[in-house]
Amino acid sequence: MKGRYVNDHTDDGDEARYGFDPAVPDVPSRDTTPRAPRRASRGGRTARAIDGPAGSAAAGPRRRLGRAGRRLGAAAVVMGALALVGGAYSAFATSSGASSAGTSAQDIAAGQQIYSNSCITCHGANLQGVQGQGPSLIGVGSAAVYFQVMTGRMPAAYQGAYEPSKPPKYSEHQVMQLGAYVQSVGGGPQVPLSNNLRGGTDALGEGGELFRLNCSSCHGVTGKGAPLSGGKYAPSLNEATDKEIWTAMLSGPESMPVFGDNEITPTQKKAIIEYIQTIKAEADPGGNGIDRVGPVSEAVVIWVAGVGALVIAILWIGAKVR
């Protein structure tokens, strides 16, 4: 049906015409009934679609706030995990070593006091050394301090080509404090905190091979020591502890070369110590080995001693007869 009802007004607002006019095309009336919200599927989830500019403007900030919230939540989870891992490490790392002596600020201060009392005259106020008195301690680390002081070589009574071992002047705790001070100033190789410095019986073969290749030329095949050139002497290892052997390899005292972890790995160091301490503890098979100086049997010793006694007796009798 063409046409529609019209309601025209004049310019002054008075109604001029009202009725059905077939000449005016029919325009469908717009449904002004409020629509129900539509739901749209996004990525497997249902989201409410909001009609109109106001709805679109409100949805943008909500989406941005949602993304920011998810990011903050993920960051909080990561930070919590890192805090948990760090706390667990702090709890267990301090108990993994045998001793933490000499690592606190109080121990470093105590070590500085020991240094001022016994070392500063020869090694200088800043570990720089004193010409004609003592070498620099920059870079020697706590390992050198432990070996030299625990074996009684330092403080030295006098200067010579070889400094023999003697009873230590300080306790091990004080030595660790002194080493911590030297370490804090000059750096260098550190004393291992763990007391587990042996490789076990499975490492004996490897330890023996490494000892013969790197150590026996100076200390002897059985570690009894031997003289060196220039009035020096490679000491016996009979009384050496695990930690003293380890720190000697790290610091290279006197004529001994430095065996850092790049030259001899920590595992190989443990194998060497296992070999040294095993041959010291085991009984010498085949009779008296005369402190393991070599393949000398009891029979040879008796024969040499017996022949020597006979020669002395013969000479004495001949002198008496004359």
C-alpha positions in Angstrom: 0.0 0.0 0.0 1.5 3.3 -1.1 1.1 6.5 0.8 1.0 7.3 4.5 -0.6 9.6 7.1 1.0 13.0 7.3 0.9 15.7 9.9 2.3 18.9 8.5 2.6 22.2 10.3 2.6 25.7 9.1 5.5 28.1 9.9 3.7 29.5 12.8 3.1 26.1 14.3 -0.5 25.7 13.5 -1.6 22.4 12.2 -2.5 22.7 8.5 -3.2 19.3 7.3 -3.6 15.9 8.8 -4.7 12.8 7.0 -3.8 10.1 4.6 -1.9 11.2 1.5 -1.4 8.6 -1.3 1.3 10.7 -3.0 3.8 10.4 0.0 5.8 7.1 -0.2 5.4 4.8 2.7 8.5 4.5 5.0 8.6 1.6 7.4 8.6 2.8 11.0 11.8 2.1 13.0 11.5 -0.3 15.8 12.5 1.5 18.9 12.1 -1.4 21.2 15.3 -2.0 23.3 17.3 -4.9 22.0 18.6 -7.7 24.1 22.4 -7.8 24.4 24.1 -10.1 21.8 26.8 -12.6 22.7 29.7 -13.1 20.4 32.2 -16.0 20.5 35.9 -14.9 20.7 38.6 -17.6 20.9 36.3 -20.2 22.4 35.0 -17.8 25.1 31.7 -15.8 25.0 31.8 -12.1 25.2 28.9 -9.6 25.4 28.7 -7.3 22.4 27.6 -3.8 23.3 25.8 -1.7 20.7 26.7 1.9 20.1 29.7 4.1 20.6 29.3 4.2 24.4 29.6 0.5 24.7 32.6 0.3 22.4 34.4 3.0 24.4 33.8 1.2 27.6 34.9 -2.2 26.3 38.4 -0.9 25.3 39.6 0.2 28.8 38.2 -3.0 30.2 40.2 -5.1 27.8 43.4 -3.1 28.5 42.9 -3.4 32.2 42.4 -7.2 31.8 45.7 -7.5 29.9 47.6 -5.4 32.4 46.2 -7.5 35.2 47.3 -10.7 33.5 50.8 -9.3 33.0 51.1 -8.2 36.6 49.9 -11.6 37.8 52.5 -13.4 35.6 55.2 -11.0 36.9 54.2 -11.7 40.5 54.4 -15.5 39.9 57.9 -15.2 38.4 59.1 -13.0 41.3 57.7 -15.4 43.8 59.4 -18.3 42.1 62.8 -16.5 42.1 62.4 -15.6 45.7 61.7 -19.2 46.6 64.7 -20.5 44.7 67.0 -17.9 46.2 65.8 -18.7 49.7 66.3 -22.4 49.2 69.8 -21.8 47.9 70.7 -19.5 50.8 69.4 -22.1 53.2 71.4 -25.0 51.8 74.5 -23.3 50.4 75.8 -22.2 53.8 75.6 -25.7 55.2 77.4 -27.4 52.2 80.9 -26.4 53.4 82.7 -27.7 56.4 83.4 -24.4 57.9 82.5 -20.8 57.2 85.2 -19.3 59.5 86.9 -16.3 58.1 84.1 -15.1 55.8 82.3 -12.6 57.9 83.2 -8.9 58.4 84.1 -9.7 62.0 86.5 -12.5 60.9 88.1 -10.2 58.2 88.6 -7.5 60.9 90.2 -10.1 63.2 92.4 -11.3 60.4 93.5 -7.7 59.7 94.6 -7.5 63.4 96.6 -10.7 63.1 98.2 -9.3 59.9 99.2 -6.1 61.6 100.8 -8.0 64.5 102.8 -10.6 62.6 103.0 -9.9 58.9 103.0 -6.2 58.1 106.7 -5.7 58.8 107.7 -8.0 55.9 104.7 -7.8 53.6 103.7 -4.1 53.9 100.6 -2.3 55.1 98.7 -2.9 51.8 100.1 -6.4 51.0 102.5 -4.8 48.5 105.6 -6.5 50.0 108.8 -4.9 51.3 111.9 -5.1 49.3 114.5 -7.3 50.9 112.0 -8.4 53.5 109.0 -10.2 52.0 107.1 -10.7 48.7 103.8 -9.1 47.8 100.7 -11.0 48.8 98.5 -9.4 46.1 96.8 -12.3 44.3 98.1 -15.2 46.5 94.7 -15.6 48.1 93.7 -17.4 51.3 95.1 -20.7 49.9 98.7 -19.5 50.2 98.0 -18.1 53.6 96.5 -21.4 54.8 99.5 -23.5 53.6 102.2 -21.2 54.8 100.8 -20.4 58.2 99.2 -23.8 59.0 102.5 -25.6 58.3 104.4 -23.1 60.5 106.5 -21.7 57.7 105.1 -18.3 58.3 105.7 -16.2 60.3 109.3 -16.9 59.3 112.0 -16.8 62.0 114.7 -15.9 59.4 115.1 -15.7 55.7 116.7 -18.6 53.9 116.6 -20.6 50.7 114.2 -23.1 52.3 111.7 -22.5 55.1 111.1 -25.7 57.0 107.8 -26.6 58.5 107.2 -26.3 62.3 104.3 -26.2 64.7 101.9 -23.4 63.7 101.7 -20.2 65.7 98.0 -19.7 65.2 94.9 -22.0 65.4 93.1 -23.0 62.2 90.3 -20.6 62.9 92.8 -17.7 63.2 94.5 -18.8 60.0 91.2 -18.8 58.2 90.6 -15.2 59.5 94.0 -14.1 58.3 93.4 -15.7 55.0 90.0 -14.0 54.7 91.7 -10.6 55.2 94.3 -11.3 52.6 91.6 -12.6 50.2 89.5 -9.5 50.7 92.4 -7.1 49.8 94.4 -9.0 47.2 92.1 -11.8 45.9 93.5 -15.1 44.5 92.9 -18.9 45.0 90.7 -19.7 48.0 90.7 -22.3 50.7 88.1 -25.0 50.0 85.5 -25.0 52.7 84.6 -28.6 52.3 86.5 -31.3 54.1 85.7 -33.9 51.5 88.9 -33.6 49.5 89.5 -37.3 48.7 88.4 -39.1 45.6 87.7 -42.5 47.1 89.3 -45.9 46.4 88.1 -45.9 42.8 90.4 -42.9 42.1 93.5 -44.6 43.4 94.8 -45.6 40.0 94.3 -42.2 38.5 95.7 -40.5 41.5 98.9 -42.6 41.4 99.4 -41.8 37.7 98.9 -38.1 38.2 101.2 -38.1 41.2 104.0 -39.8 39.3 103.6 -37.4 36.4 103.4 -34.2 38.3 104.8 -34.7 41.9 107.2 -37.6 42.1 110.1 -35.8 40.4 110.4 -33.6 43.5 108.7 -35.3 46.3 109.8 -38.9 45.4 107.6 -41.8 44.3 106.4 -42.4 47.8 106.2 -38.7 48.9 109.1 -38.7 51.3 110.7 -35.6 49.8 114.0 -35.0 48.1 116.7 -32.2 47.9 116.5 -29.7 45.1 119.0 -27.3 43.7 120.0 -24.0 45.3 119.8 -25.3 48.9 116.0 -26.0 48.6 114.2 -29.1 49.5 110.9 -30.7 48.5 109.4 -31.6 51.8 108.0 -35.0 52.9 104.2 -35.4 52.7 104.1 -37.7 55.8 102.5 -35.1 58.0 100.6 -33.2 55.3 96.8 -32.9 55.7 94.3 -33.0 52.9 93.7 -29.3 53.0 97.5 -28.5 53.1 98.1 -30.6 50.0 95.2 -29.0 48.2 96.3 -25.4 49.1 99.9 -26.2 48.1 98.7 -27.3 44.7 96.7 -24.0 44.3 99.4 -21.7 45.6 102.7 -23.3 44.5 105.0 -22.5 47.5 108.7 -21.9 46.8 109.9 -23.9 43.8 106.6 -25.8 43.4 104.6 -24.9 40.3 101.0 -23.7 40.6 98.5 -26.4 39.7 95.3 -24.4 39.2 92.0 -26.0 38.3 92.8 -25.5 34.6 96.0 -27.6 34.9 94.7 -30.2 37.4 90.9 -30.3 37.9 89.4 -30.5 41.4 88.4 -34.1 40.7 92.0 -34.9 39.8 93.3 -33.1 42.9 91.0 -35.3 45.0 92.5 -38.4 43.3 96.0 -37.3 44.0 95.2 -36.7 47.7 93.5 -40.1 47.9 96.7 -41.7 46.6 99.0 -39.8 48.9 97.0 -40.5 52.0 96.4 -44.2 51.1 100.1 -45.0 50.7 100.8 -43.3 54.0 98.2 -45.4 55.8 98.8 -48.8 54.3 101.3 -51.2 55.6 104.3 -51.9 53.4 104.0 -55.5 52.0 107.0 -57.7 51.9 108.6 -56.7 55.1 110.1 -53.4 56.3 110.3 -51.0 53.4 112.5 -48.5 55.4 109.9 -45.8 55.2 109.1 -46.7 51.6 112.3 -45.2 50.3 112.3 -47.9 47.5 112.2 -51.7 46.9 114.6 -52.5 49.7 114.0 -55.7 51.6 114.9 -56.7 55.1 117.4 -59.2 53.9 119.4 -56.6 52.0 119.5 -54.4 55.0 120.7 -57.2 57.2 123.3 -58.3 54.7 124.8 -54.8 54.3 124.7 -54.1 58.0 126.2 -57.5 58.8 129.0 -57.1 56.3 129.8 -53.7 57.6 129.9 -55.0 61.1 132.3 -57.8 60.1 134.6 -55.4 58.3 134.7 -53.2 61.4 135.4 -56.2 63.6 138.3 -57.4 61.4 139.9 -54.0 61.3 139.6 -53.7 65.1 141.2 -57.2 65.7 144.0 -56.4 63.3 144.8 -53.2 65.1 144.9 -55.0 68.4 147.2 -57.7 67.1 149.8 -55.1 66.1 
